[in-house]
């Protein structure tokens, strides 16, 4: 390992030649100094860059000028890359989070790897910090192909236990110091609070294992868990954020019933520097690559696995879409939603949940009669996923297509519910069971007022 003083010693057109495939860490572990050198050096051209949700001071990577010399493969779209992907300057890779390491090793390849690290510890190991999605597989692939690994040691990067590498895995190391990207969370509003109450009251109990992300609904679920007074929860997640930290600090998460007596995740995000500092050498949490954390069989091993994810919309059949608005407008990515929905269903006592507000802020309904033409669905109607909005919960298990439609329509706001019920009644696609169209709670549906 060579410690360098200038980033250009490693990130230059002589090392990163045309035809090079670069894999870079992302999220809070985006190696910003390394990536800014790609931006600033116009001689680096004709390369591919594989990334997932890049954050921090790297937005210029996705300008038209840079996209003309760097071919982007975006596995998860973010605020910087969204415009480039939807204008065709960058490409979107359809991929489950669990499959990323395998596809890197066997299909995408990597000649150069950009990572953020912390360390070394007393054993000489470096932590991969707050993101370990496909980094290990990228390093392995690069080393097998005679490639190189360039690491950025950020003084603010916590040493997250679990997934580490040695000095021999790193070819170049440069030191940096800047605050990690933060993910501010808005306080839960009334709709989110109701969603959180429904989920906690109906589906979370002593000994549940949790997976959820970041945002108003996870914050509301956390508050509802605390209010309910459950205990001995476990965490097996792709993302660990401040809401989960709150449960650990209060002693509600003990991981008592898990094989591993600590919380595991692939990504770590916080809304504050304090949150990242909390992760530093904290033995209550450990990192695992996405082919471990998101492996369906590993998820299924977790007792009472309660997976809570969100969506952009779903239709009356139960098709769910979460990465795109319509066929040619990608918003985010497949991520690990399908991994956890299917793994949770296979878990003993497991519950796969999709939770979302029934309407957008402008009042547009998120529950459609049909999924938008050409949209990529992240769960299909046959996936037995529990759907939750602020109006209630719907469990599709044991129900036919008509009962699906009628139950799902009741998750809409009252003014939209009537439109959906009329659609069902008028459509030749449904047999319109009259009993189910009566003014009573349909099969599978639990209204908020009844929890």
C-alpha positions in Angstrom: 0.0 0.0 0.0 1.3 3.4 -1.0 0.2 6.5 0.9 -0.1 9.4 -1.5 -0.2 13.1 -0.8 -2.0 14.1 -4.0 -5.0 12.4 -5.5 -3.7 12.8 -9.0 -0.9 10.3 -8.2 -3.5 7.6 -8.4 -6.5 9.1 -10.2 -5.1 10.0 -13.6 -5.3 9.0 -17.3 -2.3 6.7 -17.1 -3.8 4.5 -14.4 -7.5 4.9 -15.4 -7.1 4.3 -19.1 -9.9 4.1 -21.7 -11.8 0.9 -21.2 -11.3 0.9 -17.5 -14.3 -0.2 -15.4 -14.5 1.7 -12.0 -16.6 0.6 -9.1 -17.2 3.3 -6.5 -18.6 3.2 -3.0 -21.7 5.4 -2.5 -24.2 6.7 0.0 -22.5 8.2 3.0 -19.3 6.4 1.9 -19.0 8.2 -1.4 -15.2 8.8 -1.9 -15.6 12.5 -2.8 -12.0 13.4 -3.2 -11.4 10.5 -5.7 -14.6 11.2 -7.6 -13.9 15.0 -7.9 -10.6 14.1 -9.6 -12.6 12.2 -12.2 -14.7 15.3 -12.7 -11.7 17.7 -12.9 -9.4 15.7 -15.2 -10.8 15.8 -18.7 -8.0 13.5 -19.9 -9.7 10.6 -18.1 -12.1 9.4 -20.8 -13.7 6.3 -22.3 -14.3 4.6 -18.9 -17.3 3.1 -17.2 -18.3 4.1 -13.6 -20.6 1.7 -11.6 -22.3 3.5 -8.7 -25.2 3.5 -6.2 -26.7 6.7 -4.9 -23.7 9.0 -4.8 -23.9 11.7 -2.2 -21.8 14.7 -1.2 -19.9 17.1 -3.4 -20.0 15.1 -6.6 -23.0 16.3 -8.5 -20.9 17.5 -11.4 -20.3 13.8 -12.3 -23.6 13.9 -14.0 -23.3 16.9 -16.2 -23.6 16.4 -19.9 -19.9 17.2 -20.4 -18.7 14.6 -17.9 -21.3 12.0 -19.1 -19.8 12.3 -22.6 -16.5 10.9 -21.4 -17.7 8.6 -18.6 -20.3 5.9 -19.2 -22.4 5.7 -16.0 -24.0 2.5 -14.9 -26.4 3.6 -12.1 -27.7 0.7 -9.9 -29.7 3.1 -7.7 -30.7 6.6 -8.9 -30.3 9.6 -6.7 -30.8 13.4 -6.8 -27.6 13.9 -8.8 -28.0 11.2 -11.4 -31.8 11.3 -11.9 -31.7 13.9 -14.7 -28.8 12.2 -16.5 -30.5 8.8 -16.4 -33.9 10.2 -17.6 -32.3 12.2 -20.4 -30.3 9.2 -21.6 -26.9 10.5 -20.6 -26.4 7.7 -18.1 -27.8 4.2 -18.0 -29.8 2.5 -15.3 -29.0 -1.1 -14.2 -32.0 -3.2 -13.1 -30.7 -5.2 -10.2 -31.7 -6.5 -6.8 -29.4 -5.3 -4.0 -28.7 -8.9 -3.1 -27.4 -9.6 -6.7 -24.9 -6.8 -6.9 -21.8 -8.7 -5.7 -22.6 -11.6 -8.0 -23.1 -9.4 -11.1 -19.9 -7.4 -10.3 -17.9 -10.6 -10.2 -19.4 -12.3 -13.2 -20.8 -9.7 -15.5 -19.9 -6.1 -14.8 -16.3 -6.6 -13.7 -14.0 -3.9 -12.2 -10.5 -2.9 -13.0 -10.3 0.0 -10.5 -12.2 0.3 -7.2 -12.8 3.6 -5.3 -13.6 3.1 -1.6 -13.8 5.0 1.7 -12.1 3.5 4.7 -11.4 4.0 8.4 -8.5 2.5 10.3 -6.4 0.6 10.7 -7.4 -1.0 14.0 -5.0 -2.8 16.3 -5.1 -5.8 14.0 -4.1 -3.9 11.0 -7.6 -4.0 9.4 -9.4 -1.2 7.6 -13.2 -0.8 7.9 -15.2 -0.1 4.8 -17.2 2.3 6.9 -20.8 3.1 6.1 -21.3 1.2 2.9 -20.4 -2.4 2.1 -22.8 -3.3 -0.7 -20.5 -4.7 -3.4 -17.2 -3.3 -2.3 -15.7 -6.7 -1.3 -16.7 -8.3 -4.6 -15.3 -5.3 -6.5 -12.0 -5.5 -4.7 -11.8 -9.3 -5.3 -12.6 -8.9 -9.0 -10.1 -6.0 -9.5 -7.3 -8.0 -7.7 -8.0 -11.1 -9.8 -7.8 -9.0 -13.0 -4.6 -7.2 -12.1 -6.5 -4.0 -11.3 -6.0 -1.6 -8.4 -7.9 -0.4 -5.3 -7.7 3.3 -4.3 -8.9 4.1 -0.8 -9.8 7.4 0.7 -9.3 7.5 4.5 -11.7 10.2 5.7 -11.0 11.3 9.3 -14.8 11.5 9.9 -15.5 7.9 8.7 -16.5 5.7 11.6 -14.9 2.3 12.0 -18.0 0.1 11.5 -17.3 -3.4 12.7 -18.0 -6.4 10.6 -16.7 -6.0 7.1 -13.0 -5.2 6.9 -10.0 -5.5 4.5 -6.3 -5.6 5.0 -3.5 -3.2 3.9 -2.6 -5.7 1.2 -6.1 -5.1 -0.4 -5.3 -1.4 -0.9 -2.9 -0.1 -3.6 -3.1 3.6 -2.9 -4.4 5.4 0.2 -5.0 9.2 0.5 -6.1 11.0 3.6 -9.0 13.4 3.7 -11.3 15.1 6.2 -14.8 16.2 5.6 -18.2 15.6 7.1 -20.2 12.6 5.8 -23.3 13.3 3.8 -26.3 13.5 6.1 -29.9 12.4 5.5 -32.2 14.8 7.3 -35.6 13.4 8.2 -38.8 15.4 8.5 -40.9 14.8 11.6 -43.7 12.4 11.0 -46.9 14.1 9.9 -50.5 12.9 10.7 -50.7 10.4 7.8 -47.3 8.9 8.7 -48.2 8.7 12.4 -51.3 6.7 11.5 -49.4 4.4 9.3 -46.8 3.8 12.1 -49.6 3.0 14.6 -51.2 0.5 12.3 -48.0 -1.3 11.6 -46.9 -1.4 15.3 -50.2 -2.4 16.7 -51.0 -5.1 14.1 -47.6 -6.6 13.1 -44.9 -5.8 15.7 -44.6 -7.7 18.9 -42.0 -9.0 21.4 -39.3 -10.8 19.5 -39.9 -9.3 16.0 -37.0 -8.7 13.7 -37.1 -5.4 11.9 -36.1 -4.0 8.5 -37.0 -0.6 7.3 -35.5 2.4 5.7 -35.3 6.2 6.3 -38.1 8.8 6.2 -41.3 9.9 7.9 -42.9 6.4 8.0 -39.9 4.7 9.6 -39.7 7.5 12.2 -43.4 7.1 12.9 -43.1 3.3 13.2 -40.2 3.8 15.7 -42.3 6.1 17.8 -45.3 3.7 17.7 -43.0 0.8 18.8 -41.8 2.8 21.8 -45.3 3.7 22.7 -46.5 0.1 22.4 -43.8 -1.1 24.8 -42.6 -4.1 22.9 -39.3 -5.6 23.9 -36.4 -7.9 22.6 -36.6 -6.8 19.0 -33.9 -7.7 16.5 -32.6 -5.8 13.5 -31.5 -7.4 10.2 -31.7 -4.7 7.6 -30.1 -3.3 4.4 -30.1 0.2 6.0 -29.5 1.2 9.6 -30.5 4.8 10.3 -31.2 7.1 13.3 -34.6 5.6 14.0 -33.1 2.2 14.6 -30.4 3.7 16.8 -33.2 5.1 19.0 -34.5 1.6 19.6 -31.0 0.3 20.4 -30.3 3.2 22.9 -33.6 2.5 24.6 -32.8 -1.2 25.1 -35.8 -2.2 22.9 -33.5 -3.9 20.4 -31.6 -6.7 22.1 -31.3 -9.2 19.2 -32.0 -11.8 21.8 -33.6 -14.2 19.4 -31.2 -13.8 16.5 -28.2 -16.1 15.9 -26.0 -13.0 15.9 -26.4 -10.9 19.0 -26.0 -7.6 17.2 -27.9 -5.6 14.6 -26.7 -6.1 11.0 -27.0 -3.8 7.9 -25.3 -3.1 4.6 -25.7 0.7 4.7 -25.5 3.3 7.5 -27.0 6.8 7.2 -27.5 9.5 9.8 -28.9 13.0 10.0 -26.0 14.2 12.2 -22.3 13.8 12.8 -23.3 12.5 16.3 -25.1 9.6 14.6 -22.0 8.6 12.6 -19.8 9.0 15.7 -22.1 6.6 17.5 -21.3 3.9 15.0 -17.5 4.1 15.6 -16.3 0.7 17.1 -19.9 0.1 18.3 -20.3 -3.6 18.9 -24.1 -3.4 18.9 -24.0 -3.0 15.1 -22.1 -4.7 12.3 -21.9 -4.4 8.6 -22.5 -7.2 6.0 -22.3 -7.1 2.2 -25.6 -7.1 0.4 -25.3 -10.7 -0.7 -25.4 -11.6 3.0 -27.8 -9.0 4.4 -30.2 -9.2 1.5 -29.9 -12.9 0.8 -33.5 -14.2 0.8 -32.5 -17.4 2.7 -30.7 -15.4 5.3 -33.7 -13.1 5.7 -35.9 -16.1 6.0 -33.8 -17.4 9.0 -34.7 -14.3 11.1 -37.6 -15.0 13.5 -40.7 -12.9 12.9 -39.0 -10.9 10.2 -41.1 -7.7 9.7 -39.9 -6.0 6.5 -41.4 -2.5 6.1 -40.7 -0.8 2.7 -42.3 2.0 0.7 -43.5 2.5 -2.9 -44.4 5.1 -5.4 -47.7 3.3 -6.1 -49.7 0.1 -6.4 -52.7 -1.0 -8.3 -55.9 -2.8 -7.5 -54.4 -6.2 -8.3 -51.5 -5.6 -5.8 -48.7 -4.8 -8.3 -46.2 -2.5 -6.7 -43.8 -0.1 -8.3 -41.0 1.7 -6.3 -38.2 2.7 -8.7 -40.1 4.6 -11.5 -43.0 6.9 -12.2 -43.6 5.4 -15.6 -41.8 3.4 -18.2 -39.2 6.1 -19.1 -38.8 8.0 -15.8 -36.6 6.2 -13.2 -36.8 7.8 -9.8 -34.7 5.6 -7.6 -33.9 1.9 -8.0 -35.0 -1.7 -7.3 -32.9 -1.7 -4.1 -33.6 -4.5 -1.7 -37.4 -4.2 -1.5 -38.0 -7.5 -3.3 -35.3 -9.3 -1.3 -36.9 -8.4 2.0 -40.5 -8.9 0.9 -39.9 -12.4 -0.3 -37.5 -13.3 2.5 -39.9 -12.0 5.2 -42.7 -14.1 3.8 -40.5 -17.2 4.2 -39.6 -16.3 7.8 -41.5 -18.1 10.6 -44.0 -15.5 11.7 -42.7 -13.0 9.1 -44.6 -10.1 7.7 -43.8 -8.3 4.4 -45.2 -4.8 4.4 -45.5 -2.0 1.8 -46.5 1.3 3.5 -47.2 4.6 1.8 -49.4 7.6 2.0 -52.6 7.2 0.0 -52.0 10.4 -2.0 -49.2 12.8 -2.9 -48.9 16.2 -1.2 -50.9 17.7 -4.1 -53.7 15.2 -3.6 -52.9 12.8 -6.5 -53.9 9.3 -5.6 -51.1 6.8 -5.4 -53.4 3.8 -5.8 -54.3 3.3 -9.4 -56.8 1.0 -11.1 -53.9 -0.4 -13.2 -50.1 0.0 -13.0 -48.7 2.5 -15.5 -48.0 1.0 -18.9 -44.5 -0.3 -19.1 -43.5 0.5 -15.5 -41.1 -2.0 -13.8 -42.9 -3.5 -10.9 -40.9 -4.4 -7.8 -43.5 -6.8 -6.5 -46.2 -8.6 -8.4 -49.8 -9.2 -7.5 -49.1 -12.8 -6.5 -46.6 -11.6 -3.8 -48.5 -11.8 -0.5 -47.6 -8.4 0.6 -49.5 -6.5 3.3 -50.4 -3.0 2.1 -50.8 -0.1 4.6 -51.9 3.5 4.2 -53.1 6.0 6.8 -56.6 4.5 6.2 -55.9 0.9 7.2 -54.1 -2.3 6.3 -54.9 -4.9 3.7 -53.8 -8.6 3.9 -54.3 -10.3 0.5 -53.6 -13.9 1.7 -56.4 -16.3 0.7 -58.2 -13.8 -1.4 -59.1 -13.8 -5.1 -58.5 -11.0 -7.6 -61.9 -9.4 -7.1 -61.4 -9.4 -3.3 -57.9 -7.9 -3.8 -59.3 -5.0 -5.8 -62.1 -4.2 -3.4 -59.9 -4.4 -0.3 -57.1 -2.3 -1.9 -59.6 0.3 -3.0 -60.4 0.9 0.7 -56.8 2.0 1.4 -57.5 5.1 -0.7 -58.8 8.5 0.5 -62.6 8.4 0.7 -63.0 10.6 -2.4 -60.8 8.4 -4.5 -62.2 5.2 -3.0 -65.6 5.8 -4.6 -63.9 6.3 -8.0 -62.0 3.0 -7.6 -65.1 1.1 -6.5 -67.0 2.4 -9.4 -64.2 1.3 -11.7 -64.4 -2.2 -10.2 -68.2 -2.3 -10.6 -68.1 -1.0 -14.3 -65.1 -3.1 -15.4 -65.7 -6.4 -17.2 -62.4 -7.6 -15.6 -64.1 -8.2 -12.2 -67.0 -10.5 -11.3 -68.2 -7.7 -8.9 -69.2 -9.9 -5.8 -72.1 -7.8 -4.5 -71.5 -8.6 -0.9 -68.0 -7.2 -1.1 -69.2 -3.9 -2.5 -71.5 -3.3 0.5 -70.7 -0.5 2.9 -68.7 -2.7 5.3 -65.1 -3.5 5.7 -64.2 -6.0 2.9 -62.2 -9.2 3.4 -58.6 -8.7 4.4 -59.1 -5.0 5.2 -58.6 -3.5 8.7 -59.5 0.2 9.0 -57.4 2.5 11.1 -60.3 3.0 13.4 -60.3 -0.7 14.4 -56.7 -1.1 15.4 
